Amino acid sequence: MNAIITVVGSDKVGIIAKVSQFLSDHKINIADITQTILSGNFVMMMMVDLKNSDIDIENVRKSMEDLASQMGVEINIMSEKVFSAMHRV
């Protein structure tokens, strides 16, 4: 199962490292990633592969909420299928 993770917040050191470490700790592979800084705001979108993960998407979501709170950013995750359906033109 693939999912899309978005991270948005004020730019600061360690955002990519902390999110990537969490994913690695749970055997979640980063299939694609893009990030940029827009007017001082950090914006990142990742496609991740959860097929070998040791936790399900709901537990990833809950853990990411805690991580986001610690870092002062907003992190969202949704299945690729839901993301694609929402952004169909």
PDB file with SEQRES, HELIX, SHEET and CRYST1 records, atoms N, CA, C and O in Angstrom:
SEQRES   1 A   89  MET ASN ALA ILE ILE THR VAL VAL GLY SER ASP LYS VAL          
SEQRES   2 A   89  GLY ILE ILE ALA LYS VAL SER GLN PHE LEU SER ASP HIS          
SEQRES   3 A   89  LYS ILE ASN ILE ALA ASP ILE THR GLN THR ILE LEU SER          
SEQRES   4 A   89  GLY ASN PHE VAL MET MET MET MET VAL ASP LEU LYS ASN          
SEQRES   5 A   89  SER ASP ILE ASP ILE GLU ASN VAL ARG LYS SER MET GLU          
SEQRES   6 A   89  ASP LEU ALA SER GLN MET GLY VAL GLU ILE ASN ILE MET          
SEQRES   7 A   89  SER GLU LYS VAL PHE SER ALA MET HIS ARG VAL                  
HELIX    1 AA1 ILE A   15  ASP A   25  1                                  11    
HELIX    2 AA2 ILE A   57  MET A   71  1                                  15    
HELIX    3 AA3 GLU A   80  MET A   86  1                                   7    
SHEET    1 AA1 4 ASN A  29  LEU A  38  0                                        
SHEET    2 AA1 4 ASN A  41  ASP A  49 -1                                        
SHEET    3 AA1 4 ASN A   2  SER A  10 -1                                        
SHEET    4 AA1 4 VAL A  73  SER A  79 -1                                        
CRYST1    1.000    1.000    1.000  90.00  90.00  90.00 P 1           1          
ATOM      1  N   MET A   1       0.834  -1.184   0.000  1.00  0.00           N  
ATOM      2  CA  MET A   1       0.000   0.000   0.000  1.00  0.00           C  
ATOM      3  C   MET A   1       0.874   1.240   0.000  1.00  0.00           C  
ATOM      4  O   MET A   1       1.806   1.352   0.796  1.00  0.00           O  
ATOM      5  N   ASN A   2       0.573   2.162  -0.886  1.00  0.00           N  
ATOM      6  CA  ASN A   2       1.269   3.448  -0.913  1.00  0.00           C  
ATOM      7  C   ASN A   2       0.434   4.507  -0.217  1.00  0.00           C  
ATOM      8  O   ASN A   2      -0.794   4.432  -0.184  1.00  0.00           O  
ATOM      9  N   ALA A   3       1.118   5.487   0.333  1.00  0.00           N  
ATOM     10  CA  ALA A   3       0.449   6.603   0.983  1.00  0.00           C  
ATOM     11  C   ALA A   3       1.200   7.881   0.656  1.00  0.00           C  
ATOM     12  O   ALA A   3       2.374   7.853   0.285  1.00  0.00           O  
ATOM     13  N   ILE A   4       0.504   9.001   0.798  1.00  0.00           N  
ATOM     14  CA  ILE A   4       1.092  10.323   0.602  1.00  0.00           C  
ATOM     15  C   ILE A   4       1.204  10.990   1.961  1.00  0.00           C  
ATOM     16  O   ILE A   4       0.235  11.051   2.718  1.00  0.00           O  
ATOM     17  N   ILE A   5       2.396  11.490   2.264  1.00  0.00           N  
ATOM     18  CA  ILE A   5       2.627  12.241   3.506  1.00  0.00           C  
ATOM     19  C   ILE A   5       2.979  13.665   3.117  1.00  0.00           C  
ATOM     20  O   ILE A   5       3.827  13.892   2.255  1.00  0.00           O  
ATOM     21  N   THR A   6       2.319  14.628   3.762  1.00  0.00           N  
ATOM     22  CA  THR A   6       2.678  16.030   3.569  1.00  0.00           C  
ATOM     23  C   THR A   6       3.132  16.606   4.900  1.00  0.00           C  
ATOM     24  O   THR A   6       2.593  16.281   5.958  1.00  0.00           O  
ATOM     25  N   VAL A   7       4.137  17.469   4.820  1.00  0.00           N  
ATOM     26  CA  VAL A   7       4.673  18.142   6.003  1.00  0.00           C  
ATOM     27  C   VAL A   7       4.761  19.630   5.666  1.00  0.00           C  
ATOM     28  O   VAL A   7       5.374  20.012   4.669  1.00  0.00           O  
ATOM     29  N   VAL A   8       4.148  20.462   6.499  1.00  0.00           N  
ATOM     30  CA  VAL A   8       4.148  21.903   6.278  1.00  0.00           C  
ATOM     31  C   VAL A   8       4.397  22.605   7.608  1.00  0.00           C  
ATOM     32  O   VAL A   8       3.819  22.241   8.632  1.00  0.00           O  
ATOM     33  N   GLY A   9       5.262  23.614   7.580  1.00  0.00           N  
ATOM     34  CA  GLY A   9       5.511  24.391   8.791  1.00  0.00           C  
ATOM     35  C   GLY A   9       6.680  25.331   8.605  1.00  0.00           C  
ATOM     36  O   GLY A   9       7.289  25.382   7.536  1.00  0.00           O  
ATOM     37  N   SER A  10       6.988  26.069   9.642  1.00  0.00           N  
ATOM     38  CA  SER A  10       8.139  26.962   9.595  1.00  0.00           C  
ATOM     39  C   SER A  10       9.399  26.141   9.415  1.00  0.00           C  
ATOM     40  O   SER A  10       9.568  25.097  10.045  1.00  0.00           O  
ATOM     41  N   ASP A  11      10.288  26.621   8.547  1.00  0.00           N  
ATOM     42  CA  ASP A  11      11.523  25.893   8.274  1.00  0.00           C  
ATOM     43  C   ASP A  11      12.405  25.878   9.511  1.00  0.00           C  
ATOM     44  O   ASP A  11      12.592  26.898  10.176  1.00  0.00           O  
ATOM     45  N   LYS A  12      12.943  24.701   9.807  1.00  0.00           N  
ATOM     46  CA  LYS A  12      13.888  24.544  10.919  1.00  0.00           C  
ATOM     47  C   LYS A  12      14.728  23.305  10.677  1.00  0.00           C  
ATOM     48  O   LYS A  12      14.354  22.436   9.890  1.00  0.00           O  
ATOM     49  N   VAL A  13      15.824  23.228  11.332  1.00  0.00           N  
ATOM     50  CA  VAL A  13      16.741  22.099  11.189  1.00  0.00           C  
ATOM     51  C   VAL A  13      16.093  20.816  11.707  1.00  0.00           C  
ATOM     52  O   VAL A  13      15.481  20.807  12.775  1.00  0.00           O  
ATOM     53  N   GLY A  14      16.234  19.732  10.938  1.00  0.00           N  
ATOM     54  CA  GLY A  14      15.861  18.415  11.426  1.00  0.00           C  
ATOM     55  C   GLY A  14      14.521  17.873  10.994  1.00  0.00           C  
ATOM     56  O   GLY A  14      14.191  16.739  11.341  1.00  0.00           O  
ATOM     57  N   ILE A  15      13.730  18.631  10.251  1.00  0.00           N  
ATOM     58  CA  ILE A  15      12.402  18.133   9.871  1.00  0.00           C  
ATOM     59  C   ILE A  15      12.528  16.864   9.035  1.00  0.00           C  
ATOM     60  O   ILE A  15      11.929  15.838   9.360  1.00  0.00           O  
ATOM     61  N   ILE A  16      13.300  16.937   7.969  1.00  0.00           N  
ATOM     62  CA  ILE A  16      13.453  15.777   7.084  1.00  0.00           C  
ATOM     63  C   ILE A  16      14.059  14.608   7.858  1.00  0.00           C  
ATOM     64  O   ILE A  16      13.621  13.467   7.716  1.00  0.00           O  
ATOM     65  N   ALA A  17      15.060  14.900   8.673  1.00  0.00           N  
ATOM     66  CA  ALA A  17      15.740  13.839   9.431  1.00  0.00           C  
ATOM     67  C   ALA A  17      14.773  13.120  10.374  1.00  0.00           C  
ATOM     68  O   ALA A  17      14.775  11.891  10.440  1.00  0.00           O  
ATOM     69  N   LYS A  18      13.957  13.868  11.094  1.00  0.00           N  
ATOM     70  CA  LYS A  18      13.053  13.245  12.073  1.00  0.00           C  
ATOM     71  C   LYS A  18      11.954  12.441  11.402  1.00  0.00           C  
ATOM     72  O   LYS A  18      11.625  11.342  11.848  1.00  0.00           O  
ATOM     73  N   VAL A  19      11.382  12.983  10.329  1.00  0.00           N  
ATOM     74  CA  VAL A  19      10.329  12.255   9.620  1.00  0.00           C  
ATOM     75  C   VAL A  19      10.919  10.996   8.978  1.00  0.00           C  
ATOM     76  O   VAL A  19      10.338   9.915   9.077  1.00  0.00           O  
ATOM     77  N   SER A  20      12.065  11.138   8.324  1.00  0.00           N  
ATOM     78  CA  SER A  20      12.722   9.992   7.685  1.00  0.00           C  
ATOM     79  C   SER A  20      13.110   8.925   8.701  1.00  0.00           C  
ATOM     80  O   SER A  20      12.975   7.732   8.429  1.00  0.00           O  
ATOM     81  N   GLN A  21      13.588   9.340   9.861  1.00  0.00           N  
ATOM     82  CA  GLN A  21      13.973   8.369  10.901  1.00  0.00           C  
ATOM     83  C   GLN A  21      12.761   7.587  11.390  1.00  0.00           C  
ATOM     84  O   GLN A  21      12.836   6.373  11.580  1.00  0.00           O  
ATOM     85  N   PHE A  22      11.645   8.282  11.595  1.00  0.00           N  
ATOM     86  CA  PHE A  22      10.418   7.596  12.001  1.00  0.00           C  
ATOM     87  C   PHE A  22      10.028   6.542  10.970  1.00  0.00           C  
ATOM     88  O   PHE A  22       9.719   5.402  11.317  1.00  0.00           O  
ATOM     89  N   LEU A  23      10.046   6.939   9.697  1.00  0.00           N  
ATOM     90  CA  LEU A  23       9.672   6.013   8.631  1.00  0.00           C  
ATOM     91  C   LEU A  23      10.614   4.815   8.605  1.00  0.00           C  
ATOM     92  O   LEU A  23      10.163   3.674   8.498  1.00  0.00           O  
ATOM     93  N   SER A  24      11.897   5.060   8.701  1.00  0.00           N  
ATOM     94  CA  SER A  24      12.893   3.990   8.706  1.00  0.00           C  
ATOM     95  C   SER A  24      12.682   3.045   9.889  1.00  0.00           C  
ATOM     96  O   SER A  24      12.762   1.826   9.740  1.00  0.00           O  
ATOM     97  N   ASP A  25      12.416   3.609  11.046  1.00  0.00           N  
ATOM     98  CA  ASP A  25      12.195   2.794  12.248  1.00  0.00           C  
ATOM     99  C   ASP A  25      11.032   1.816  12.084  1.00  0.00           C  
ATOM    100  O   ASP A  25      10.997   0.771  12.733  1.00  0.00           O  
ATOM    101  N   HIS A  26      10.081   2.162  11.212  1.00  0.00           N  
ATOM    102  CA  HIS A  26       8.888   1.328  11.021  1.00  0.00           C  
ATOM    103  C   HIS A  26       8.874   0.626   9.664  1.00  0.00           C  
ATOM    104  O   HIS A  26       7.836   0.151   9.203  1.00  0.00           O  
ATOM    105  N   LYS A  27      10.058   0.572   9.031  1.00  0.00           N  
ATOM    106  CA  LYS A  27      10.223  -0.149   7.755  1.00  0.00           C  
ATOM    107  C   LYS A  27       9.308   0.390   6.660  1.00  0.00           C  
ATOM    108  O   LYS A  27       8.775  -0.367   5.849  1.00  0.00           O  
ATOM    109  N   ILE A  28       9.138   1.705   6.653  1.00  0.00           N  
ATOM    110  CA  ILE A  28       8.340   2.369   5.626  1.00  0.00           C  
ATOM    111  C   ILE A  28       9.314   3.007   4.639  1.00  0.00           C  
ATOM    112  O   ILE A  28      10.127   3.856   5.007  1.00  0.00           O  
ATOM    113  N   ASN A  29       9.217   2.585   3.387  1.00  0.00           N  
ATOM    114  CA  ASN A  29      10.134   3.056   2.362  1.00  0.00           C  
ATOM    115  C   ASN A  29       9.643   4.362   1.733  1.00  0.00           C  
ATOM    116  O   ASN A  29       8.456   4.505   1.440  1.00  0.00           O  
ATOM    117  N   ILE A  30      10.550   5.303   1.527  1.00  0.00           N  
ATOM    118  CA  ILE A  30      10.238   6.537   0.813  1.00  0.00           C  
ATOM    119  C   ILE A  30      10.430   6.252  -0.673  1.00  0.00           C  
ATOM    120  O   ILE A  30      11.555   6.052  -1.129  1.00  0.00           O  
ATOM    121  N   ALA A  31       9.328   6.233  -1.431  1.00  0.00           N  
ATOM    122  CA  ALA A  31       9.377   5.935  -2.861  1.00  0.00           C  
ATOM    123  C   ALA A  31       9.673   7.183  -3.683  1.00  0.00           C  
ATOM    124  O   ALA A  31      10.312   7.098  -4.733  1.00  0.00           O  
ATOM    125  N   ASP A  32       9.215   8.338  -3.216  1.00  0.00           N  
ATOM    126  CA  ASP A  32       9.438   9.604  -3.914  1.00  0.00           C  
ATOM    127  C   ASP A  32       9.311  10.723  -2.899  1.00  0.00           C  
ATOM    128  O   ASP A  32       8.565  10.613  -1.926  1.00  0.00           O  
ATOM    129  N   ILE A  33      10.043  11.796  -3.132  1.00  0.00           N  
ATOM    130  CA  ILE A  33      10.019  12.915  -2.189  1.00  0.00           C  
ATOM    131  C   ILE A  33      10.315  14.217  -2.925  1.00  0.00           C  
ATOM    132  O   ILE A  33      11.136  14.258  -3.842  1.00  0.00           O  
ATOM    133  N   THR A  34       9.642  15.260  -2.513  1.00  0.00           N  
ATOM    134  CA  THR A  34       9.936  16.595  -2.992  1.00  0.00           C  
ATOM    135  C   THR A  34       9.762  17.554  -1.818  1.00  0.00           C  
ATOM    136  O   THR A  34       8.870  17.375  -0.988  1.00  0.00           O  
ATOM    137  N   GLN A  35      10.607  18.558  -1.755  1.00  0.00           N  
ATOM    138  CA  GLN A  35      10.457  19.570  -0.714  1.00  0.00           C  
ATOM    139  C   GLN A  35      10.950  20.905  -1.237  1.00  0.00           C  
ATOM    140  O   GLN A  35      11.769  20.979  -2.152  1.00  0.00           O  
ATOM    141  N   THR A  36      10.429  21.949  -0.632  1.00  0.00           N  
ATOM    142  CA  THR A  36      10.814  23.300  -1.005  1.00  0.00           C  
ATOM    143  C   THR A  36      10.586  24.219   0.186  1.00  0.00           C  
ATOM    144  O   THR A  36       9.951  23.847   1.172  1.00  0.00           O  
ATOM    145  N   ILE A  37      11.109  25.400   0.070  1.00  0.00           N  
ATOM    146  CA  ILE A  37      10.862  26.453   1.058  1.00  0.00           C  
ATOM    147  C   ILE A  37      10.087  27.557   0.343  1.00  0.00           C  
ATOM    148  O   ILE A  37      10.562  28.102  -0.654  1.00  0.00           O  
ATOM    149  N   LEU A  38       8.901  27.887   0.843  1.00  0.00           N  
ATOM    150  CA  LEU A  38       8.077  28.944   0.273  1.00  0.00           C  
ATOM    151  C   LEU A  38       7.913  30.041   1.310  1.00  0.00           C  
ATOM    152  O   LEU A  38       7.204  29.868   2.301  1.00  0.00           O  
ATOM    153  N   SER A  39       8.575  31.176   1.077  1.00  0.00           N  
ATOM    154  CA  SER A  39       8.488  32.326   1.993  1.00  0.00           C  
ATOM    155  C   SER A  39       8.768  31.916   3.435  1.00  0.00           C  
ATOM    156  O   SER A  39       8.066  32.345   4.351  1.00  0.00           O  
ATOM    157  N   GLY A  40       9.786  31.090   3.640  1.00  0.00           N  
ATOM    158  CA  GLY A  40      10.171  30.674   4.983  1.00  0.00           C  
ATOM    159  C   GLY A  40       9.406  29.476   5.513  1.00  0.00           C  
ATOM    160  O   GLY A  40       9.675  29.009   6.620  1.00  0.00           O  
ATOM    161  N   ASN A  41       8.460  28.974   4.743  1.00  0.00           N  
ATOM    162  CA  ASN A  41       7.689  27.805   5.150  1.00  0.00           C  
ATOM    163  C   ASN A  41       8.226  26.562   4.458  1.00  0.00           C  
ATOM    164  O   ASN A  41       8.414  26.544   3.241  1.00  0.00           O  
ATOM    165  N   PHE A  42       8.469  25.533   5.242  1.00  0.00           N  
ATOM    166  CA  PHE A  42       8.927  24.255   4.735  1.00  0.00           C  
ATOM    167  C   PHE A  42       7.718  23.480   4.225  1.00  0.00           C  
ATOM    168  O   PHE A  42       6.711  23.369   4.923  1.00  0.00           O  
ATOM    169  N   VAL A  43       7.815  22.944   3.007  1.00  0.00           N  
ATOM    170  CA  VAL A  43       6.739  22.158   2.413  1.00  0.00           C  
ATOM    171  C   VAL A  43       7.358  20.889   1.829  1.00  0.00           C  
ATOM    172  O   VAL A  43       8.261  20.964   0.996  1.00  0.00           O  
ATOM    173  N   MET A  44       6.875  19.726   2.266  1.00  0.00           N  
ATOM    174  CA  MET A  44       7.395  18.457   1.769  1.00  0.00           C  
ATOM    175  C   MET A  44       6.232  17.512   1.460  1.00  0.00           C  
ATOM    176  O   MET A  44       5.245  17.449   2.192  1.00  0.00           O  
ATOM    177  N   MET A  45       6.380  16.783   0.358  1.00  0.00           N  
ATOM    178  CA  MET A  45       5.423  15.751  -0.001  1.00  0.00           C  
ATOM    179  C   MET A  45       6.213  14.483  -0.294  1.00  0.00           C  
ATOM    180  O   MET A  45       7.211  14.509  -1.014  1.00  0.00           O  
ATOM    181  N   MET A  46       5.755  13.381   0.272  1.00  0.00           N  
ATOM    182  CA  MET A  46       6.417  12.097   0.080  1.00  0.00           C  
ATOM    183  C   MET A  46       5.403  11.049  -0.335  1.00  0.00           C  
ATOM    184  O   MET A  46       4.267  11.051   0.138  1.00  0.00           O  
ATOM    185  N   MET A  47       5.817  10.153  -1.222  1.00  0.00           N  
ATOM    186  CA  MET A  47       5.052   8.942  -1.460  1.00  0.00           C  
ATOM    187  C   MET A  47       5.814   7.841  -0.745  1.00  0.00           C  
ATOM    188  O   MET A  47       7.010   7.656  -0.971  1.00  0.00           O  
ATOM    189  N   VAL A  48       5.125   7.114   0.112  1.00  0.00           N  
ATOM    190  CA  VAL A  48       5.763   6.057   0.895  1.00  0.00           C  
ATOM    191  C   VAL A  48       5.087   4.724   0.631  1.00  0.00           C  
ATOM    192  O   VAL A  48       3.909   4.658   0.282  1.00  0.00           O  
ATOM    193  N   ASP A  49       5.859   3.672   0.806  1.00  0.00           N  
ATOM    194  CA  ASP A  49       5.384   2.304   0.607  1.00  0.00           C  
ATOM    195  C   ASP A  49       5.294   1.630   1.974  1.00  0.00           C  
ATOM    196  O   ASP A  49       6.300   1.461   2.664  1.00  0.00           O  
ATOM    197  N   LEU A  50       4.081   1.250   2.352  1.00  0.00           N  
ATOM    198  CA  LEU A  50       3.832   0.658   3.669  1.00  0.00           C  
ATOM    199  C   LEU A  50       3.761  -0.860   3.652  1.00  0.00           C  
ATOM    200  O   LEU A  50       3.433  -1.462   4.674  1.00  0.00           O  
ATOM    201  N   LYS A  51       4.062  -1.508   2.509  1.00  0.00           N  
ATOM    202  CA  LYS A  51       3.835  -2.958   2.434  1.00  0.00           C  
ATOM    203  C   LYS A  51       4.672  -3.761   3.429  1.00  0.00           C  
ATOM    204  O   LYS A  51       4.243  -4.837   3.846  1.00  0.00           O  
ATOM    205  N   ASN A  52       5.846  -3.277   3.820  1.00  0.00           N  
ATOM    206  CA  ASN A  52       6.681  -3.992   4.796  1.00  0.00           C  
ATOM    207  C   ASN A  52       6.653  -3.353   6.186  1.00  0.00           C  
ATOM    208  O   ASN A  52       7.412  -3.743   7.072  1.00  0.00           O  
ATOM    209  N   SER A  53       5.783  -2.381   6.364  1.00  0.00           N  
ATOM    210  CA  SER A  53       5.713  -1.642   7.629  1.00  0.00           C  
ATOM    211  C   SER A  53       5.266  -2.533   8.779  1.00  0.00           C  
ATOM    212  O   SER A  53       4.502  -3.481   8.597  1.00  0.00           O  
ATOM    213  N   ASP A  54       5.764  -2.202   9.968  1.00  0.00           N  
ATOM    214  CA  ASP A  54       5.353  -2.948  11.158  1.00  0.00           C  
ATOM    215  C   ASP A  54       4.160  -2.305  11.874  1.00  0.00           C  
ATOM    216  O   ASP A  54       3.734  -2.781  12.927  1.00  0.00           O  
ATOM    217  N   ILE A  55       3.618  -1.212  11.295  1.00  0.00           N  
ATOM    218  CA  ILE A  55       2.404  -0.583  11.833  1.00  0.00           C  
ATOM    219  C   ILE A  55       1.489  -0.207  10.667  1.00  0.00           C  
ATOM    220  O   ILE A  55       1.952  -0.017   9.542  1.00  0.00           O  
ATOM    221  N   ASP A  56       0.188  -0.103  10.942  1.00  0.00           N  
ATOM    222  CA  ASP A  56      -0.763   0.243   9.885  1.00  0.00           C  
ATOM    223  C   ASP A  56      -0.876   1.759   9.740  1.00  0.00           C  
ATOM    224  O   ASP A  56      -0.329   2.514  10.544  1.00  0.00           O  
ATOM    225  N   ILE A  57      -1.585   2.186   8.716  1.00  0.00           N  
ATOM    226  CA  ILE A  57      -1.668   3.613   8.393  1.00  0.00           C  
ATOM    227  C   ILE A  57      -2.294   4.426   9.524  1.00  0.00           C  
ATOM    228  O   ILE A  57      -1.898   5.572   9.739  1.00  0.00           O  
ATOM    229  N   GLU A  58      -3.252   3.870  10.244  1.00  0.00           N  
ATOM    230  CA  GLU A  58      -3.878   4.612  11.354  1.00  0.00           C  
ATOM    231  C   GLU A  58      -2.882   4.871  12.480  1.00  0.00           C  
ATOM    232  O   GLU A  58      -2.878   5.952  13.068  1.00  0.00           O  
ATOM    233  N   ASN A  59      -2.041   3.889  12.783  1.00  0.00           N  
ATOM    234  CA  ASN A  59      -1.023   4.089  13.812  1.00  0.00           C  
ATOM    235  C   ASN A  59       0.084   5.008  13.326  1.00  0.00           C  
ATOM    236  O   ASN A  59       0.668   5.748  14.118  1.00  0.00           O  
ATOM    237  N   VAL A  60       0.380   4.971  12.035  1.00  0.00           N  
ATOM    238  CA  VAL A  60       1.325   5.940  11.472  1.00  0.00           C  
ATOM    239  C   VAL A  60       0.761   7.349  11.659  1.00  0.00           C  
ATOM    240  O   VAL A  60       1.473   8.261  12.080  1.00  0.00           O  
ATOM    241  N   ARG A  61      -0.526   7.516  11.342  1.00  0.00           N  
ATOM    242  CA  ARG A  61      -1.181   8.824  11.468  1.00  0.00           C  
ATOM    243  C   ARG A  61      -1.096   9.346  12.911  1.00  0.00           C  
ATOM    244  O   ARG A  61      -0.747  10.505  13.137  1.00  0.00           O  
ATOM    245  N   LYS A  62      -1.414   8.495  13.868  1.00  0.00           N  
ATOM    246  CA  LYS A  62      -1.376   8.906  15.281  1.00  0.00           C  
ATOM    247  C   LYS A  62       0.046   9.271  15.710  1.00  0.00           C  
ATOM    248  O   LYS A  62       0.255  10.274  16.392  1.00  0.00           O  
ATOM    249  N   SER A  63       1.009   8.461  15.312  1.00  0.00           N  
ATOM    250  CA  SER A  63       2.405   8.735  15.671  1.00  0.00           C  
ATOM    251  C   SER A  63       2.908  10.002  15.000  1.00  0.00           C  
ATOM    252  O   SER A  63       3.662  10.769  15.599  1.00  0.00           O  
ATOM    253  N   MET A  64       2.492  10.223  13.757  1.00  0.00           N  
ATOM    254  CA  MET A  64       2.900  11.427  13.033  1.00  0.00           C  
ATOM    255  C   MET A  64       2.299  12.679  13.679  1.00  0.00           C  
ATOM    256  O   MET A  64       2.927  13.738  13.677  1.00  0.00           O  
ATOM    257  N   GLU A  65       1.099  12.564  14.225  1.00  0.00           N  
ATOM    258  CA  GLU A  65       0.498  13.697  14.931  1.00  0.00           C  
ATOM    259  C   GLU A  65       1.362  14.086  16.132  1.00  0.00           C  
ATOM    260  O   GLU A  65       1.579  15.271  16.386  1.00  0.00           O  
ATOM    261  N   ASP A  66       1.849  13.096  16.862  1.00  0.00           N  
ATOM    262  CA  ASP A  66       2.729  13.361  18.006  1.00  0.00           C  
ATOM    263  C   ASP A  66       4.038  13.996  17.555  1.00  0.00           C  
ATOM    264  O   ASP A  66       4.515  14.958  18.157  1.00  0.00           O  
ATOM    265  N   LEU A  67       4.613  13.445  16.484  1.00  0.00           N  
ATOM    266  CA  LEU A  67       5.861  13.979  15.942  1.00  0.00           C  
ATOM    267  C   LEU A  67       5.668  15.413  15.460  1.00  0.00           C  
ATOM    268  O   LEU A  67       6.515  16.273  15.702  1.00  0.00           O  
ATOM    269  N   ALA A  68       4.566  15.665  14.784  1.00  0.00           N  
ATOM    270  CA  ALA A  68       4.266  17.012  14.287  1.00  0.00           C  
ATOM    271  C   ALA A  68       4.166  18.009  15.439  1.00  0.00           C  
ATOM    272  O   ALA A  68       4.680  19.124  15.357  1.00  0.00           O  
ATOM    273  N   SER A  69       3.503  17.596  16.499  1.00  0.00           N  
ATOM    274  CA  SER A  69       3.364  18.457  17.670  1.00  0.00           C  
ATOM    275  C   SER A  69       4.717  18.799  18.283  1.00  0.00           C  
ATOM    276  O   SER A  69       4.960  19.944  18.664  1.00  0.00           O  
ATOM    277  N   GLN A  70       5.594  17.807  18.375  1.00  0.00           N  
ATOM    278  CA  GLN A  70       6.939  18.032  18.921  1.00  0.00           C  
ATOM    279  C   GLN A  70       7.748  19.010  18.066  1.00  0.00           C  
ATOM    280  O   GLN A  70       8.520  19.812  18.591  1.00  0.00           O  
ATOM    281  N   MET A  71       7.561  18.936  16.736  1.00  0.00           N  
ATOM    282  CA  MET A  71       8.347  19.760  15.825  1.00  0.00           C  
ATOM    283  C   MET A  71       7.673  21.092  15.479  1.00  0.00           C  
ATOM    284  O   MET A  71       8.315  21.974  14.909  1.00  0.00           O  
ATOM    285  N   GLY A  72       6.405  21.246  15.811  1.00  0.00           N  
ATOM    286  CA  GLY A  72       5.695  22.474  15.483  1.00  0.00           C  
ATOM    287  C   GLY A  72       5.366  22.594  14.002  1.00  0.00           C  
ATOM    288  O   GLY A  72       5.388  23.687  13.436  1.00  0.00           O  
ATOM    289  N   VAL A  73       5.059  21.447  13.376  1.00  0.00           N  
ATOM    290  CA  VAL A  73       4.664  21.419  11.972  1.00  0.00           C  
ATOM    291  C   VAL A  73       3.353  20.667  11.854  1.00  0.00           C  
ATOM    292  O   VAL A  73       2.853  20.110  12.832  1.00  0.00           O  
ATOM    293  N   GLU A  74       2.801  20.652  10.651  1.00  0.00           N  
ATOM    294  CA  GLU A  74       1.597  19.870  10.391  1.00  0.00           C  
ATOM    295  C   GLU A  74       1.980  18.711   9.480  1.00  0.00           C  
ATOM    296  O   GLU A  74       2.593  18.920   8.433  1.00  0.00           O  
ATOM    297  N   ILE A  75       1.623  17.492   9.872  1.00  0.00           N  
ATOM    298  CA  ILE A  75       1.904  16.305   9.065  1.00  0.00           C  
ATOM    299  C   ILE A  75       0.590  15.584   8.807  1.00  0.00           C  
ATOM    300  O   ILE A  75      -0.179  15.315   9.730  1.00  0.00           O  
ATOM    301  N   ASN A  76       0.345  15.277   7.542  1.00  0.00           N  
ATOM    302  CA  ASN A  76      -0.849  14.533   7.157  1.00  0.00           C  
ATOM    303  C   ASN A  76      -0.443  13.313   6.349  1.00  0.00           C  
ATOM    304  O   ASN A  76       0.559  13.344   5.636  1.00  0.00           O  
ATOM    305  N   ILE A  77      -1.215  12.241   6.457  1.00  0.00           N  
ATOM    306  CA  ILE A  77      -0.988  11.042   5.667  1.00  0.00           C  
ATOM    307  C   ILE A  77      -2.329  10.517   5.175  1.00  0.00           C  
ATOM    308  O   ILE A  77      -3.308  10.499   5.921  1.00  0.00           O  
ATOM    309  N   MET A  78      -2.370  10.092   3.920  1.00  0.00           N  
ATOM    310  CA  MET A  78      -3.566   9.451   3.368  1.00  0.00           C  
ATOM    311  C   MET A  78      -3.145   8.438   2.325  1.00  0.00           C  
ATOM    312  O   MET A  78      -2.079   8.556   1.721  1.00  0.00           O  
ATOM    313  N   SER A  79      -3.977   7.458   2.122  1.00  0.00           N  
ATOM    314  CA  SER A  79      -3.651   6.437   1.136  1.00  0.00           C  
ATOM    315  C   SER A  79      -3.555   7.090  -0.235  1.00  0.00           C  
ATOM    316  O   SER A  79      -4.229   8.079  -0.518  1.00  0.00           O  
ATOM    317  N   GLU A  80      -2.709   6.521  -1.074  1.00  0.00           N  
ATOM    318  CA  GLU A  80      -2.528   7.052  -2.425  1.00  0.00           C  
ATOM    319  C   GLU A  80      -3.844   7.025  -3.197  1.00  0.00           C  
ATOM    320  O   GLU A  80      -4.120   7.935  -3.979  1.00  0.00           O  
ATOM    321  N   LYS A  81      -4.645   6.004  -2.988  1.00  0.00           N  
ATOM    322  CA  LYS A  81      -5.921   5.898  -3.697  1.00  0.00           C  
ATOM    323  C   LYS A  81      -6.851   7.043  -3.329  1.00  0.00           C  
ATOM    324  O   LYS A  81      -7.497   7.617  -4.206  1.00  0.00           O  
ATOM    325  N   VAL A  82      -6.930   7.384  -2.051  1.00  0.00           N  
ATOM    326  CA  VAL A  82      -7.773   8.494  -1.603  1.00  0.00           C  
ATOM    327  C   VAL A  82      -7.211   9.798  -2.146  1.00  0.00           C  
ATOM    328  O   VAL A  82      -7.972  10.634  -2.633  1.00  0.00           O  
ATOM    329  N   PHE A  83      -5.897   9.994  -2.075  1.00  0.00           N  
ATOM    330  CA  PHE A  83      -5.259  11.199  -2.566  1.00  0.00           C  
ATOM    331  C   PHE A  83      -5.560  11.376  -4.054  1.00  0.00           C  
ATOM    332  O   PHE A  83      -5.945  12.464  -4.483  1.00  0.00           O  
ATOM    333  N   SER A  84      -5.387  10.320  -4.835  1.00  0.00           N  
ATOM    334  CA  SER A  84      -5.616  10.388  -6.282  1.00  0.00           C  
ATOM    335  C   SER A  84      -7.075  10.716  -6.598  1.00  0.00           C  
ATOM    336  O   SER A  84      -7.358  11.513  -7.492  1.00  0.00           O  
ATOM    337  N   ALA A  85      -7.997  10.100  -5.860  1.00  0.00           N  
ATOM    338  CA  ALA A  85      -9.424  10.373  -6.076  1.00  0.00           C  
ATOM    339  C   ALA A  85      -9.770  11.825  -5.763  1.00  0.00           C  
ATOM    340  O   ALA A  85     -10.584  12.438  -6.454  1.00  0.00           O  
ATOM    341  N   MET A  86      -9.154  12.368  -4.730  1.00  0.00           N  
ATOM    342  CA  MET A  86      -9.438  13.748  -4.330  1.00  0.00           C  
ATOM    343  C   MET A  86      -8.872  14.764  -5.337  1.00  0.00           C  
ATOM    344  O   MET A  86      -9.409  15.864  -5.468  1.00  0.00           O  
ATOM    345  N   HIS A  87      -7.803  14.406  -6.038  1.00  0.00           N  
ATOM    346  CA  HIS A  87      -7.126  15.353  -6.911  1.00  0.00           C  
ATOM    347  C   HIS A  87      -7.298  15.040  -8.392  1.00  0.00           C  
ATOM    348  O   HIS A  87      -6.507  15.482  -9.224  1.00  0.00           O  
ATOM    349  N   ARG A  88      -8.328  14.282  -8.709  1.00  0.00           N  
ATOM    350  CA  ARG A  88      -8.651  13.994 -10.099  1.00  0.00           C  
ATOM    351  C   ARG A  88      -9.280  15.231 -10.727  1.00  0.00           C  
ATOM    352  O   ARG A  88     -10.149  15.864 -10.128  1.00  0.00           O  
ATOM    353  N   VAL A  89      -8.843  15.571 -11.920  1.00  0.00           N  
ATOM    354  CA  VAL A  89      -9.367  16.764 -12.608  1.00  0.00           C  
ATOM    355  C   VAL A  89     -10.502  16.381 -13.518  1.00  0.00           C  
ATOM    356  O   VAL A  89     -11.077  17.242 -14.185  1.00  0.00           O  
TER     357      VAL A  89                                                      
END                                                                             
